[in-house]
Amino acid sequence: MRPRRRVSPREETEIWPVILNVFFGVPLPLSAFLMIIICVSTDLFLSLSLIMEKDEFDLLSLPPRNHKRHRLINARIYAQAYLLTGFIETITAHAMFFFYMWRYARIPVSELFFLFEGYSEGYHGYSKDELVKLNNTGQCVYFVTLVFLQWGNVLAVRNRRLSIFQANPITKAHRNPWLILGIIISLIIAIFVTEVPGINRLFDTEPVPLEFWLVPMPLGLGILLVDEARKFAVRRYPTSFLARIAW
């Protein structure tokens, strides 16, 4: 359940760039190559680390699951993944893409919509090669942002109700060195894909400006804090509507 709950938000962040590009004419915020890298490497190692998680210590205090009514994968999990975490990640990653395009290309967000073939030679005085480089860098900014956001997500989905302070991955009772290793590996892969010149030339990626490595870090923490607030509300008000719809 944990890997599925973690992967679902990523699916949403990969679908919306295509929708914006095809139907709204926005230059593609995330390339197909970077989508594949997320699926088969950065997200893969984080998801696999969840297999090594220990059970929540209050698991036996819960009533038995009714297998006819309470499915392992249900609407509550999809709502949490797509309507909360996935929505936040999608908005945040696109915001970073648009922020980069405004800061480095001086192209406002409003002008990026319904561009379609308008994003070509001479647009805003840029050559075709310059526009391609700007778009490629923006895609890498989107990619790096997702890597950091998924760190917050993987820390959040380790437990359904417990705070990370009750079950952090470092203390002995809930230690999961594989999680830390997965985070490190995903960072190394992100650096390798965006910062190695040979990879840049081969797969049309570009180095990410330092500020766009630093800004997403607290944004990833924001994903964790939002879920911490949800867990606190569920623990504090176990009979509330929020608790009933919680995964």
C-alpha positions in Angstrom: 0.0 0.0 0.0 2.8 2.4 0.9 4.5 2.1 -2.5 1.2 2.6 -4.3 0.3 5.6 -2.2 3.7 7.1 -2.9 3.7 6.4 -6.7 0.3 7.8 -7.4 1.2 11.5 -6.9 4.1 11.1 -9.3 1.7 9.9 -12.0 -0.3 13.1 -11.7 2.8 15.3 -12.0 3.7 13.5 -15.2 0.2 13.6 -16.8 -0.4 17.4 -16.4 2.7 18.6 -18.3 1.4 16.6 -21.3 -2.1 18.0 -20.9 -0.8 21.6 -20.7 1.4 21.1 -23.7 -1.2 19.4 -25.9 -4.4 21.3 -25.0 -3.1 24.6 -23.7 0.0 25.2 -25.9 2.5 25.5 -23.0 6.1 24.5 -23.9 6.5 20.9 -22.4 7.4 21.3 -18.7 8.7 17.8 -18.4 10.4 15.7 -21.2 9.6 12.1 -21.8 13.2 11.2 -20.9 12.9 12.8 -17.5 9.6 11.1 -16.9 11.3 7.7 -17.6 14.2 8.6 -15.2 11.7 9.4 -12.5 9.8 6.1 -13.1 12.8 3.7 -13.3 15.3 5.3 -11.0 14.7 8.2 -8.6 11.2 7.0 -7.6 12.1 3.4 -7.9 14.7 3.4 -5.1 12.5 5.4 -2.8 9.5 3.1 -3.3 11.6 0.0 -2.7 12.9 1.4 0.5 9.3 1.4 1.9 9.2 -2.3 1.6 11.7 -2.4 4.5 9.5 -0.2 6.8 8.5 -1.6 10.2 4.9 -1.8 11.2 3.3 1.0 13.0 3.4 0.3 16.8 -0.3 0.9 17.3 -1.3 -1.5 14.4 -2.6 -4.2 16.7 -4.9 -1.7 18.5 -7.0 -1.3 15.4 -10.0 -3.5 14.7 -9.6 -6.3 12.1 -10.2 -5.2 8.5 -13.4 -6.2 6.8 -12.0 -7.6 3.6 -15.4 -7.1 1.8 -15.7 -3.5 2.7 -12.2 -2.2 3.4 -10.0 -2.7 0.3 -6.3 -2.3 0.5 -6.5 0.1 -2.4 -9.6 2.3 -2.1 -11.0 5.7 -2.9 -9.5 7.2 0.3 -6.0 6.3 -0.9 -6.6 7.7 -4.3 -8.1 10.9 -2.8 -5.1 11.3 -0.6 -2.7 10.7 -3.4 -4.3 12.6 -6.2 -6.4 15.3 -4.5 -3.9 16.3 -1.8 -0.3 15.2 -2.3 -0.5 14.9 -6.1 -2.3 18.3 -6.4 0.3 20.0 -4.3 3.2 18.4 -6.1 1.8 19.3 -9.5 1.1 22.9 -8.7 4.5 23.3 -7.0 6.5 21.7 -9.8 4.7 23.8 -12.5 5.2 26.9 -10.4 9.0 26.3 -10.4 9.0 25.8 -14.2 7.1 29.0 -14.8 9.2 30.9 -12.3 12.4 29.8 -14.1 11.0 30.8 -17.5 10.1 34.2 -16.0 13.3 34.8 -14.2 15.7 33.7 -16.9 13.7 34.2 -20.1 11.6 37.1 -18.9 8.5 35.3 -20.3 5.4 35.8 -18.1 3.2 32.8 -17.3 0.3 34.3 -19.2 2.3 34.4 -22.4 3.3 30.7 -22.2 -0.3 29.5 -22.5 -1.8 28.9 -26.0 1.6 29.4 -27.6 1.7 26.2 -29.6 3.9 26.8 -32.6 4.5 30.4 -31.5 7.3 29.1 -29.3 9.8 29.3 -32.2 12.5 31.4 -33.9 12.2 35.0 -32.9 9.8 34.6 -30.0 10.7 37.3 -27.4 13.8 37.9 -29.6 15.3 34.5 -28.9 16.8 32.2 -31.5 15.4 28.6 -31.9 18.5 27.2 -30.1 18.1 29.6 -27.2 14.4 28.8 -26.8 15.2 25.0 -26.8 17.9 25.5 -24.1 15.5 27.6 -22.0 12.8 25.0 -22.2 15.2 22.1 -21.6 16.5 23.9 -18.4 12.9 24.5 -17.3 12.2 20.8 -17.7 15.2 20.0 -15.5 14.0 22.5 -12.9 10.6 20.7 -12.9 12.5 17.3 -12.6 14.7 18.5 -9.7 11.7 19.9 -7.9 9.9 16.6 -8.2 12.8 14.8 -6.7 12.8 17.0 -3.6 9.0 16.9 -3.3 9.0 13.1 -3.4 11.5 13.1 -0.5 8.8 14.8 1.6 6.2 12.4 0.3 8.2 9.3 1.1 8.7 10.5 4.6 5.0 11.2 4.9 3.6 7.9 3.7 5.7 5.7 6.0 2.9 5.8 8.5 -0.9 6.4 8.3 -1.3 8.2 11.6 2.0 8.4 13.4 4.0 11.6 13.3 7.5 11.5 12.0 8.7 12.5 15.5 7.1 9.3 16.8 8.5 7.1 14.1 11.5 8.8 12.4 13.7 6.6 10.2 16.9 7.2 12.3 16.0 6.0 15.8 16.4 2.3 16.5 12.7 1.4 16.9 11.8 2.6 13.4 15.2 2.8 11.7 15.2 2.4 8.0 18.6 2.9 6.5 17.3 1.9 3.1 15.1 5.0 3.1 18.1 7.3 3.7 20.1 5.4 1.0 17.1 5.8 -1.5 17.1 9.6 -0.9 20.9 9.8 -1.5 20.7 7.7 -4.6 17.8 9.8 -6.0 19.9 12.9 -5.4 23.0 11.4 -7.1 20.9 10.4 -10.1 19.3 13.9 -10.4 22.8 15.5 -10.3 24.1 13.0 -12.9 21.2 13.6 -15.3 21.3 17.4 -15.1 24.9 18.3 -14.5 27.1 15.9 -16.5 28.0 17.5 -19.9 27.9 14.2 -21.8 24.5 13.4 -20.5 23.3 16.9 -21.3 24.3 16.6 -24.9 22.9 13.0 -25.3 19.5 13.5 -23.7 18.9 17.3 -24.2 19.1 18.1 -20.5 20.7 21.3 -19.0 22.5 22.2 -15.8 20.0 23.6 -13.2 20.9 27.0 -11.6 21.9 26.7 -8.0 18.9 28.6 -6.7 16.6 26.0 -8.3 18.4 23.3 -6.3 17.9 25.2 -3.1 14.3 26.5 -3.3 12.6 23.1 -3.7 14.2 21.7 -0.5 11.8 23.6 1.8 9.0 22.9 -0.6 9.6 19.1 -0.1 9.5 19.8 3.7 6.1 21.4 3.1 4.7 18.2 1.7 5.7 16.5 5.0 4.3 19.3 7.1 0.9 19.2 5.4 0.6 15.5 6.0 1.8 15.9 9.6 -1.1 18.3 10.1 -3.5 15.8 8.6 -2.2 13.0 10.9 -2.4 15.2 13.9 -6.1 16.0 13.1 -6.8 12.3 12.6 -5.2 11.4 16.0 -6.8 14.3 17.8 -10.3 13.8 16.3 -10.6 10.1 15.5 -14.4 10.3 14.9 -14.3 13.4 12.7 -15.1 13.5 9.0 -11.4 13.9 8.2 -10.6 10.8 10.1 -13.3 8.8 8.3 -12.0 9.7 4.9 -8.3 9.3 5.8 -6.4 6.4 4.2 
